[in-house]
Amino acid sequence: MFRFTPPHEATMALAVVVPLLAFATPSAAQTANAPPTESDTRFTIGDIVVTAPSMARSTGNVLTSVDLLGGDVAQRQSVDNAWEIFARLPGVVLTDFNQGTTSGRFSIRGFNGEGEINAVKLMIDGVPTNDNAGGMTGIDMIAPLDIAGIELVRGTSDPRWGLNNIAGNANILTRIGGNYLDARLIGGAFGTADGQVSAGLERGKFSQNYLVSYRRTDGYRDHADLDRLNLAGKWFYDFGATRLGAIVRYSTATAQEPGYLTDADAYTDRQRSYAVSETDGGKRRIGQYSLHLDSDLADTLALSAKGYANSLTDDRYVRFSASVAQQRRLTDEWQYGGIVALHYHPHVDFLHALMIEAGGDIQVQDNRSLRWLTDRRVITSQTRDQQFGLTVYGGYIQAVIEPTAWLKITPAWRVDRVDGHFANRLAGTTAPINDYGTISQPKLSVAITPVRDVTLYANYGRTFQIGAGSGAYLVPPRTVDVAPSINEGYEGGIKVTRGRWLEARVALWQQTASGELKRRLNDPSGDFDNLGKTRRRGIDLQLDLKPARGVDLWGSYSHQTATIVTPDPATPSQAGNAIDHVPQNVVSGGLDVTAVDRLRLSLWGNGQSSYELTPANTQGRYGSYVVLNAEVAYAVTPHVELSLQVKNLANDHYEYVWYDGTQRLHAPADPRALFGAVRLRL
C-alpha cells in the first residue's frame, strides 16, 4: 500500500526552494559576464523539435507551470490508448476504466478523471478536441509515432481558451513538414499487434505528412478485445511570410467491455468477466477536419487562424452490474469552430519589450444523445432522446510587458458568452440555455529573473465551468437559471536551470470553485448535482538532472488536497470532505541511459496514493499503486532499432474502483507485460 503523509505545503516549499536558490545563484563574476535570460517557467522531458513556429497563441507567452514532453519519448511508447502517454508527465493522475472504447483519461490539479467534471481542454495541433461533456474522446485519433511533442499548461492564468479550460489545457503537436519514413511494429502480451507508419514528404514550399496506424489486442481480462484504425493526412504550403494548411484525421474502433468485478472477486480472479457483460462493448468513430493559416503580416505583427469541424459517433452497450439492466448509449456530435489571434510587438522606448496579443474563438455544437434499455443488445424501451445545440464564443486580450530584461508582467482579460437550445424529443418539450451572462475572467502573471537561470513567477486567474448535456439548459423542474461555476486560482513558483544538466521547478497553487457542477453519469435525464463550493491546493516538485553524458534522471512529486468547503444544502454532512477519486500524493520519475551510441536503457514509473470513492467519504479508500516500466533498445543499423519493453515490472495488482450506490465495483489493471518492437527510420 502506497502511503505518505507530507509536511505542510509551505514548509516543504521552503525546504526545497532555499537550497535551490543557494545552489543556482552564480558568482559576481559569472553575473557580470552572463547575458540576460528569458523568463522560463517550462519543464521539459525529452527533446522538443519546433516545426513551423508561430508567434501567436504560443505557450511561451504563458507564465504558469508548463510541461513539455518530447516526441522522442512519446513515439517509443506501447499503449492501447494515447492518454496513457501522459503518465510520462509530472503530477498527472490517470483514471483507467479499462472498458473498451471508454478506456480512461488523465487529469491535473486536484480534479479527477471520472467524467463528472472534465477540467482539461484538449487540443490536437491547436484544434479543440473535447466532446460536449468535456471528455477527451478525440485523443483516440492520436498514434504515438505521429507525436512531435505535448504541451501541458496548468492553472487558471492562460487566457487563450475558455470552454473546458478549468484547470488547464493540453496540446498534442503532431509531425508536420520534413522528409522521413518512420515505421514501427509492436507485438507482445495479450495477443497485441500494432503497426504504425508516419511519413513526410517536403518538396520546395509544399509539405505533406501521413499517418496509418492499427492496433489489435485481446486485452488482459476476458472479453476485452480492441481493434482501432487511425488515419491522418496533413498538407501545408509555405508562401514565405504566410503558411496555409489542411489536416484530416479519422479514427474507428470496435471494442468489447469486460465490465466490473465485485469485492468478492476483485482480488481472486482478476481476469474474469461476468456473464452479464458478455454482450457489452461498442464502436466509436471520430473525425477532425481543419484549415490552418499562419502569417507574419509585418516584422512586428503575426496572425494565426484556424477553422475546424469535429465529428463523434459513439455507440455503446454497457451493463454495470447484475442488479441493473443493460443500456445502449448512442452519442452523435458535430462541432464547428473558428480561432483567431493577432500578436503585435511594438517598439516602446521606455520598455525593454512589449507584446500585445488579442484573439477569440467560437464553437458551435450540434449534439444528439439517445439511450435505451436493452437485453443482450435487443432494445426493450427508450429512456432518452435529446437534441441540443450549444454555442460558446469568447475573446481575450493580453499584454506581455517587460520594463526591464529581468521583469515580465502579463495582465490579461477574457470574456465568454453561451447560447443554445434543448429539445427532449421523448417528452416533446424544449428548454432555453441557462442565462450565464457574460463570463468575465481577469488574469495576471508576473515573472522575475533576479539572476541568470532563475525565474520566480506568480499568477492569478479565473476560469469557468458550465453544465454538460441537459445540465446547461433551464430544464424542468429547474425554474431558476444556474450560474456558471467560477474557478479562481493562484500559483507561485520558482524555476532553476544550470546549463543543460539541471532543471528544477517548485510550485505552490490553490484553486477554488464557487459552485462546482457534477454530472450524473447514469441518470437518464443527463442532469447534474451541485457539489458546492470547493477548494483544491497543492505543491508540485519537479527535477531533471543530467549528471553525465548519456544519463538523464528526472522525477516529480505532487501533494494535493481537494475539499468540499460549502456543500449543497441537500448534503450538509459533506462539509470538509474530500472530493472523490483524487489521490493526495502523485509521483513519477525516470532514468534514461545511453551507455553506448547504439544502446539505450530506460526505467520509468508513476504512482499515487488511495482516494475516496464518494463525496460522502463512507466507502473506504482504494486505488493506490506504484508502477514501474523498463525498456532496452538497440540500434542494429542507423535505420533499424530493436526494443523490448516491460510494463508493470513489479507486477503491482492495482485497480480502478467506484461505487454505484449499492456496491463497490473494481476494474483490475494489466499485470506485468512484455512487448517487443522493431522500428525503421529512413
MILUMKE-690065 format. One record per residue (C-alpha): x, y, z; residue in one letter. Coordinates in steps of 0.05 Angstrom, whole numbers, padded with zeros to 5 digits, always signed. Layout:
// MILUMKE-690065
XYZA;...
// end
This chain:
// MILUMKE-690065
+00000+00000+00000M;+00028+00068-00020F;+00022+00116+00039R;+00058+00181+00054F;+00039+00239+00098T;+00078+00301+00077P;+00094+00363+00117P;+00054+00427+00106H;+00060+00452+00033E;+00092+00518+00051A;+00143+00485+00097T;+00161+00436+00042M;+00167+00492-00009A;+00216+00530+00035L;+00257+00467+00048A;+00265+00458-00028V;+00269+00529-00052V;+00324+00554-00005V;+00376+00501-00026P;+00357+00512-00099L;+00369+00587-00094L;+00435+00577-00058A;+00457+00526-00110F;+00435+00565-00170A;+00460+00634-00151T;+00522+00649-00193P;+00583+00687-00171S;+00591+00761-00183A;+00639+00747-00240A;+00590+00700-00273Q;+00534+00751-00267T;+00576+00806-00297A;+00595+00765-00357N;+00529+00729-00369A;+00476+00757-00416P;+00405+00765-00390P;+00360+00705-00400T;+00286+00698-00417E;+00236+00683-00362S;+00223+00609-00368D;+00171+00570-00328T;+00170+00508-00371R;+00194+00438-00351F;+00218+00392-00407T;+00223+00317-00413I;+00255+00291-00476G;+00275+00331-00538D;+00229+00385-00566I;+00232+00397-00641V;+00197+00461-00663V;+00164+00456-00731T;+00136+00518-00767A;+00133+00562-00704P;+00081+00618-00698S;+00086+00678-00652M;+00011+00677-00639A;-00021+00632-00586R;+00046+00607-00561S;+00056+00575-00493T;+00119+00617-00489G;+00074+00675-00471N;+00042+00637-00412V;+00075+00650-00345L;+00050+00589-00308T;+00073+00518-00297S;+00080+00488-00367V;+00105+00418-00380D;+00134+00395-00447L;+00142+00322-00468L;+00188+00309-00527G;+00166+00269-00587G;+00226+00223-00578D;+00195+00199-00512V;+00124+00195-00537A;+00140+00157-00602Q;+00170+00097-00567R;+00111+00083-00521Q;+00069+00019-00529S;-00001+00038-00505V;-00072+00017-00520D;-00095+00089-00513N;-00058+00155-00526A;-00080+00186-00459W;-00033+00135-00425E;+00027+00173-00452I;+00011+00230-00403F;+00038+00184-00348A;+00107+00209-00372R;+00090+00280-00349L;+00096+00303-00277P;+00036+00308-00230G;-00014+00276-00277V;-00068+00229-00250V;-00091+00172-00296L;-00160+00142-00289T;-00161+00074-00323D;-00232+00048-00331F;-00206-00006-00378N;-00275-00013-00410Q;-00267-00018-00485G;-00273+00048-00521T;-00289+00081-00454T;-00218+00068-00432S;-00199+00126-00386G;-00170+00196-00384R;-00118+00240-00349F;-00129+00297-00300S;-00089+00350-00264I;-00091+00399-00206R;-00135+00360-00158G;-00190+00343-00208F;-00209+00271-00221N;-00219+00234-00286G;-00288+00206-00272E;-00322+00245-00328G;-00368+00282-00279E;-00323+00343-00282I;-00276+00347-00342N;-00226+00402-00326A;-00173+00399-00381V;-00182+00430-00450K;-00152+00383-00502L;-00124+00406-00569M;-00091+00370-00627I;-00046+00417-00667D;-00083+00474-00633G;-00152+00449-00653V;-00202+00440-00595P;-00219+00366-00587T;-00263+00357-00525N;-00332+00328-00533D;-00395+00363-00507N;-00385+00337-00436A;-00312+00359-00438G;-00287+00288-00446G;-00224+00270-00485M;-00252+00220-00535T;-00215+00256-00591G;-00148+00234-00564I;-00163+00166-00594D;-00144+00195-00662M;-00071+00200-00639I;-00018+00146-00651A;+00047+00153-00612P;+00092+00151-00673L;+00059+00215-00701D;+00071+00257-00639I;+00122+00314-00645A;+00111+00338-00573G;+00060+00351-00519I;+00047+00416-00482E;+00011+00414-00415L;-00009+00482-00385V;-00031+00481-00312R;-00074+00531-00274G;-00123+00587-00288T;-00080+00643-00317S;-00079+00623-00391D;-00127+00670-00428P;-00125+00635-00495R;-00182+00587-00481W;-00249+00590-00446G;-00294+00528-00451L;-00265+00466-00414N;-00202+00505-00393N;-00220+00497-00319I;-00154+00472-00292A;-00110+00479-00353G;-00101+00454-00424N;-00062+00403-00464A;-00039+00409-00536N;-00014+00348-00574I;+00031+00370-00631L;+00039+00322-00689T;+00093+00316-00741R;+00086+00369-00796I;+00138+00380-00850G;+00204+00344-00863G;+00225+00285-00906N;+00223+00218-00870Y;+00193+00149-00868L;+00182+00122-00797D;+00151+00054-00785A;+00143+00014-00720R;+00116-00056-00709L;+00098-00079-00639I;+00078-00147-00613G;+00071-00178-00545G;+00027-00194-00486A;-00048-00206-00491F;-00044-00220-00566G;-00024-00149-00581T;-00005-00130-00652A;+00008-00057-00670D;+00033-00025-00734G;+00046+00049-00744Q;+00073+00086-00805V;+00087+00160-00806S;+00115+00193-00868A;+00134+00263-00890G;+00150+00290-00959L;+00172+00362-00968E;+00188+00390-01037R;+00201+00464-01043G;+00146+00502-01008K;+00097+00444-01004F;+00097+00391-00949S;+00053+00331-00938Q;+00051+00283-00879N;+00013+00219-00870Y;-00003+00170-00814L;-00032+00100-00816V;-00036+00061-00751S;-00072-00003-00730Y;-00074-00036-00662R;-00107-00100-00641R;-00105-00134-00573T;-00144-00187-00535D;-00133-00150-00471G;-00112-00179-00404Y;-00183-00192-00379R;-00234-00237-00412D;-00279-00204-00463H;-00232-00145-00474A;-00215-00146-00549D;-00197-00080-00582L;-00188-00061-00655D;-00170+00011-00675R;-00151+00042-00741L;-00124+00114-00746N;-00112+00154-00809L;-00085+00225-00817A;-00063+00270-00874G;-00031+00339-00868K;-00017+00386-00926W;+00017+00454-00919F;+00043+00506-00968Y;+00093+00559-00947D;+00088+00624-00985F;+00145+00654-00945G;+00111+00701-00896A;+00047+00661-00898T;+00033+00587-00889R;-00033+00553-00907L;-00051+00482-00889G;-00104+00429-00881A;-00107+00369-00834I;-00154+00310-00837V;-00158+00256-00782R;-00203+00196-00775Y;-00207+00140-00724S;-00252+00079-00719T;-00250+00030-00661A;-00290-00031-00641T;-00281-00060-00571A;-00311-00108-00520Q;-00321-00088-00447E;-00302-00136-00392P;-00344-00100-00340G;-00331-00091-00266Y;-00318-00141-00211L;-00348-00142-00141T;-00308-00142-00076D;-00314-00218-00074A;-00277-00229-00139D;-00233-00168-00150A;-00172-00198-00115Y;-00181-00272-00130T;-00200-00275-00204D;-00175-00211-00236R;-00183-00234-00308Q;-00256-00253-00301R;-00312-00221-00338S;-00382-00236-00313Y;-00436-00265-00358A;-00476-00201-00351V;-00422-00165-00392S;-00415-00216-00448E;-00452-00171-00498T;-00422-00105-00473D;-00379-00064-00519G;-00385-00013-00574G;-00360+00023-00634K;-00331+00093-00638R;-00318+00136-00700R;-00283+00203-00694I;-00264+00254-00747G;-00228+00321-00747Q;-00221+00367-00807Y;-00184+00434-00800S;-00155+00491-00841L;-00094+00530-00815H;-00067+00599-00831L;-00004+00629-00801D;+00021+00695-00828S;+00075+00745-00809D;+00038+00808-00832L;+00097+00851-00814A;+00162+00845-00775D;+00123+00861-00712T;+00055+00832-00728L;+00033+00759-00735A;-00035+00727-00749L;-00058+00656-00733S;-00126+00629-00753A;-00159+00561-00755K;-00226+00534-00777G;-00248+00464-00759Y;-00303+00411-00756A;-00303+00352-00707N;-00349+00292-00711S;-00362+00238-00659L;-00407+00176-00663T;-00403+00132-00601D;-00449+00071-00597D;-00440+00033-00532R;-00475-00025-00497Y;-00460-00029-00423V;-00486-00065-00361R;-00452-00043-00298F;-00476-00099-00252S;-00526-00156-00247A;-00574-00111-00208S;-00586-00063-00268V;-00607-00072-00340A;-00560-00065-00400Q;-00563+00002-00434Q;-00549+00025-00505R;-00518+00094-00505R;-00513+00130-00572L;-00477+00196-00578T;-00476+00235-00643D;-00439+00302-00641E;-00415+00353-00692W;-00374+00414-00674Q;-00356+00473-00719Y;-00308+00526-00696G;-00260+00582-00712G;-00199+00610-00676I;-00161+00674-00689V;-00104+00711-00655A;-00061+00772-00670L;+00007+00781-00639H;+00038+00851-00640Y;+00108+00873-00619H;+00110+00949-00618P;+00174+00986-00602H;+00168+01029-00539V;+00229+01069-00519D;+00219+01065-00444F;+00207+00989-00443L;+00254+00931-00454H;+00199+00896-00494A;+00124+00896-00504L;+00078+00845-00536M;+00003+00853-00544I;-00039+00794-00563E;-00114+00793-00578A;-00155+00734-00600G;-00221+00699-00599G;-00256+00634-00615D;-00325+00605-00627I;-00351+00535-00624Q;-00420+00514-00649V;-00443+00445-00627Q;-00500+00401-00655D;-00510+00343-00607N;-00556+00284-00600R;-00558+00237-00541S;-00601+00174-00541L;-00607+00117-00491R;-00647+00052-00488W;-00654-00005-00440L;-00633-00069-00475T;-00629-00144-00463D;-00567-00173-00496R;-00568-00116-00547R;-00643-00123-00560V;-00679-00057-00545I;-00735-00063-00493T;-00751+00011-00482S;-00723+00081-00495Q;-00702+00125-00437T;-00671+00186-00472R;-00676+00224-00538D;-00645+00292-00531Q;-00624+00341-00585Q;-00586+00403-00563F;-00544+00458-00594G;-00491+00496-00556L;-00453+00557-00579T;-00395+00585-00537V;-00357+00645-00561Y;-00305+00690-00528G;-00246+00735-00536G;-00185+00757-00497Y;-00130+00809-00496I;-00064+00804-00460Q;-00001+00845-00457A;+00068+00819-00441V;+00104+00879-00411I;+00178+00877-00398E;+00200+00942-00363P;+00270+00911-00357T;+00304+00848-00380A;+00291+00814-00313W;+00217+00832-00303L;+00157+00808-00343K;+00085+00828-00326I;+00026+00797-00363T;-00043+00826-00349P;-00099+00793-00389A;-00175+00792-00393W;-00221+00741-00424R;-00297+00742-00433V;-00343+00687-00457D;-00416+00681-00475R;-00460+00619-00482V;-00522+00607-00525D;-00562+00545-00544G;-00626+00506-00546H;-00651+00439-00519F;-00705+00391-00540A;-00729+00329-00503N;-00757+00290-00562R;-00786+00235-00518L;-00828+00285-00477A;-00838+00334-00535G;-00811+00393-00493T;-00758+00446-00504T;-00716+00490-00459A;-00672+00551-00466P;-00599+00555-00446I;-00584+00578-00375N;-00573+00652-00374D;-00499+00650-00358Y;-00489+00723-00376G;-00421+00750-00396T;-00369+00707-00361I;-00311+00753-00341S;-00243+00724-00328Q;-00187+00772-00306P;-00117+00744-00303K;-00048+00769-00282L;+00021+00737-00285S;+00089+00763-00262V;+00158+00732-00274A;+00224+00758-00246I;+00293+00734-00266T;+00336+00762-00209P;+00398+00724-00231V;+00416+00683-00292R;+00376+00618-00299D;+00330+00631-00240V;+00257+00651-00252T;+00209+00669-00197L;+00137+00671-00221Y;+00066+00682-00194A;-00001+00684-00227N;-00075+00693-00214Y;-00134+00678-00258G;-00207+00658-00265R;-00237+00603-00308T;-00307+00576-00312F;-00350+00513-00314Q;-00419+00506-00344I;-00466+00446-00345G;-00456+00390-00395A;-00511+00358-00435G;-00580+00377-00409S;-00547+00409-00349G;-00531+00471-00390A;-00605+00486-00401Y;-00664+00510-00359L;-00697+00442-00359V;-00756+00430-00310P;-00762+00422-00252P;-00709+00478-00250R;-00742+00546-00257T;-00682+00589-00240V;-00620+00598-00283D;-00557+00564-00257V;-00497+00610-00254A;-00430+00587-00282P;-00382+00559-00230S;-00325+00608-00226I;-00257+00578-00212N;-00206+00625-00181E;-00134+00603-00179G;-00067+00627-00151Y;+00003+00600-00162E;+00073+00618-00141G;+00136+00582-00163G;+00210+00581-00179I;+00245+00551-00238K;+00321+00539-00236V;+00367+00515-00291T;+00442+00503-00295R;+00463+00496-00367G;+00436+00432-00397R;+00448+00388-00337W;+00398+00414-00285L;+00326+00436-00290E;+00282+00443-00227A;+00215+00474-00211R;+00174+00483-00148V;+00103+00510-00149A;+00051+00523-00096L;-00021+00531-00120W;-00093+00537-00099Q;-00158+00535-00139Q;-00229+00547-00112T;-00296+00538-00147A;-00358+00578-00129S;-00409+00523-00143G;-00379+00461-00175E;-00426+00421-00220L;-00421+00345-00221K;-00453+00308-00279R;-00498+00249-00263R;-00466+00196-00307L;-00521+00144-00301N;-00582+00189-00298D;-00628+00181-00360P;-00642+00256-00357S;-00568+00274-00361G;-00576+00325-00306D;-00524+00346-00253F;-00514+00354-00178D;-00486+00415-00144N;-00423+00393-00107L;-00418+00461-00075G;-00361+00508-00062K;-00295+00471-00068T;-00221+00484-00055R;-00161+00450-00085R;-00089+00465-00065R;-00022+00432-00071G;+00052+00434-00084I;+00089+00407-00145D;+00163+00389-00143L;+00200+00371-00207Q;+00273+00356-00223L;+00311+00337-00286D;+00384+00320-00276L;+00436+00301-00328K;+00497+00284-00284P;+00538+00254-00340A;+00537+00248-00415R;+00484+00198-00436G;+00449+00198-00369V;+00382+00233-00357D;+00347+00227-00289L;+00281+00261-00274W;+00228+00257-00220G;+00167+00293-00193S;+00124+00294-00131Y;+00056+00328-00122S;+00017+00334-00058H;-00054+00357-00068Q;-00119+00363-00030T;-00189+00372-00058A;-00242+00392-00007T;-00316+00407-00006I;-00317+00473+00032V;-00392+00490+00029T;-00434+00432+00004P;-00501+00435-00030D;-00557+00447+00023P;-00583+00377+00007A;-00518+00344+00032T;-00494+00386+00092P;-00456+00327+00121S;-00405+00332+00064Q;-00374+00396+00091A;-00299+00387+00097G;-00300+00320+00060N;-00250+00301+00007A;-00274+00302-00066I;-00277+00232-00092D;-00224+00198-00135H;-00170+00250-00121V;-00105+00219-00093P;-00067+00264-00046Q;+00002+00242-00069N;+00025+00233-00141V;+00096+00212-00160V;+00131+00199-00226S;+00203+00192-00249G;+00250+00160-00298G;+00321+00144-00317L;+00348+00142-00389D;+00419+00116-00400V;+00454+00115-00468T;+00514+00074-00448A;+00540+00069-00519V;+00516+00102-00582D;+00472+00044-00602R;+00444+00021-00535L;+00390+00056-00493R;+00366+00033-00425L;+00304+00065-00395S;+00267+00057-00329L;+00207+00099-00311W;+00146+00096-00268G;+00089+00132-00234N;+00046+00122-00173G;-00008+00152-00129Q;-00039+00144-00061S;-00110+00120-00049S;-00174+00160-00059Y;-00245+00165-00032E;-00300+00133-00074L;-00356+00183-00060T;-00363+00254-00033P;-00394+00223+00029A;-00327+00191+00044N;-00361+00128+00072T;-00336+00072+00026Q;-00263+00069+00044G;-00202+00088+00003R;-00177+00050-00058Y;-00133+00059-00119G;-00062+00066-00093S;-00005+00039-00136Y;+00067+00046-00158V;+00080+00020-00228V;+00150+00013-00258L;+00166+00003-00332N;+00231-00014-00367A;+00258-00013-00438E;+00321-00035-00473V;+00333-00012-00544A;+00390-00028-00592Y;+00403+00005-00659A;+00423-00052-00705V;+00438-00002-00760T;+00429+00074-00765P;+00359+00059-00793H;+00335-00002-00753V;+00323-00005-00678E;+00300-00065-00638L;+00270-00056-00569S;+00239-00095-00511L;+00191-00061-00463Q;+00166-00089-00397V;+00105-00054-00368K;+00087-00061-00294N;+00156-00090-00280L;+00140-00106-00206A;+00072-00137-00225N;+00033-00090-00180D;-00040-00112-00174H;-00072-00044-00179Y;-00143-00024-00200E;-00195+00029-00211Y;-00254+00027-00162V;-00321+00064-00160W;-00386+00059-00121Y;-00452+00053-00158D;-00496+00069-00098G;-00504-00004-00076T;-00435-00036-00082Q;-00362-00024-00098R;-00342-00042-00169L;-00270-00058-00190H;-00233-00055-00256A;-00165-00091-00249P;-00107-00062-00288A;-00058-00101-00331D;-00005-00143-00296P;+00067-00149-00318R;+00071-00150-00394A;+00127-00157-00445L;+00126-00123-00514F;+00177-00125-00570G;+00184-00074-00625A;+00223-00061-00688V;+00229+00010-00715R;+00251+00030-00785L;+00271+00102-00799R;+00291+00128-00868L;
// end
